[in-house]
Structures are given as structure tokens and as C-alpha cells.
């Protein structure tokens, strides 16, 4: 799944990541038919947030994501550092605080290296 998300990053986010000040990107993948289950990322700090409709992506990306929504946290190297994936309910069960804590942990690990 990490390679799939990375491939999607290269096709939908490369330009916005290059112009950004933040070291992390958060990609929220979903289908429009599941829009009611979008995860609310408003208020997330220290990361660039991007919502991606899978309908608008190439077939290879659509076929590679088996459950929606997916939230992927990508580091400054473009690699997936953490992801949250919905289960059978088509909802992400994590809280906004858990997503923010994951971002914070990743940033702290950068500072320690």
C-alpha cells in the first residue's frame, strides 16, 4: 500500500509539495460517492493538507486503493510515514488528535536526526 500511495503522490501532489514550506504532506483519498465519510482535517497543523478524489485519478491508482478513505502522511522525502485506512464501515476510526499526534511524532523524529 505504501508504494501505491507514493505513486499517487507523484501524480497529484508533486507541484504543491514543491512550493510548500511544510515538511509533511497529508493526503486524504476518497471517492465522491463516500464523501459523507470524509475525515475532517481542518485545524491540522504543521502539514500541507490535500483532498484527492479517486475518480479523478488514473485507473492504476484507483485500482490500487482497496478501502476508502485513506489518510497518508508523507515525509519530506515523499515516502509514507504513517497512514490511516478505513475499514468495512468506509470511515476512518482514528481521531483528529491521533492524526495530529502522528504528525508531531514524525516532526520530532526529524529534529532528532
N, C-alpha and C positions, 0 to 999 in steps of 0.2 A: 504494500500500500504506500510506503514511503516513496518509492520510485514513481508511482503514479501521481502522487501529489506534487512531487518535484517536476515532473513533466508538465503538469498543469500550470505550475508556477511559471515555467519558461514561456508558456503560450499566452498567459493572461495577465501577468504581473510585472514582467521584467522592466517595462518602462517606468511604472510608478515607483518601483523599488529603487531604481537608479536615481530618481530625483528626490528621494526622501532623506530626512535626517535620522530617522529611527533605525536601530539595528535589527529590529524584528518586524516581520510581516505576519499578519493573521489573515488567513484566507477562510472564508465561510462558503462552502459549496452546498448548493441545494437545487432542487427542481422547483419551477414555478408552481406546479400542482401541490407542492408541500410547503408553500410559502407560509401558511399558518403556523408552521413549526420552526420558522426561522429563529435562531438564537439571537437574543438582543445583546449586541456587543457595544452599545452606546456606553460611554464612560470608561471603557478600557483605556489604560494609559500606557505610554512608552512603547507603542507598536502602531504600525500602519494597518488599518482595517480595510479589507476589501471583500465585498459580497460578489460571488460568482454564480451565475445561473448556468447550470449544466446544459440546458437546452441550447445555449449559445456557444458551446464548446465543440471541438471536433469529436467525431464518433469514438475515436480511440480513448479519449478522456472520459466520455460518458459511460462507455462500457467498462472502464476500469474501476469506477466507484460503485460499490455494491449496496451501500446504505447511505441515506442522507437524513439530515445534514451532516457535514463533516467540517470540523474546525481544525485547521492545521496551523501550527505556529512554526514559522520558518526563521532560521537564523540569518545572520548577515552573509553566510556562505551559501544561502539558498537551500539548505538542507532542512528537512523536517526535524524539529527538536522535540515536539510534543503534538499529539492530536487527540481530539475528542470526536468520537464516532457515535452516531445514533444507533439504537438497536431496533428491535422489531416495532417499537412504538413510533418510529420516524421522528423522535425527539431526542435531543442531547440531554442526558440526565445530569450533567455537571452544572454547577452554579457559576454565575459570573465571577464570583470570588475565586473559585478554583481556576478559572481561566487566567485571571489576573495574577494569582499566585504562581502559576506555571510561567508566565511571562517574567515575573520578578525573579524567580529562581534561575531562569536562563540568563537574564541580565547579570545577576550576581556571579554566575559561573564565568561569564565573560570577564568580569572585573578581577576575578581571582586567577585568571590565566594570563 
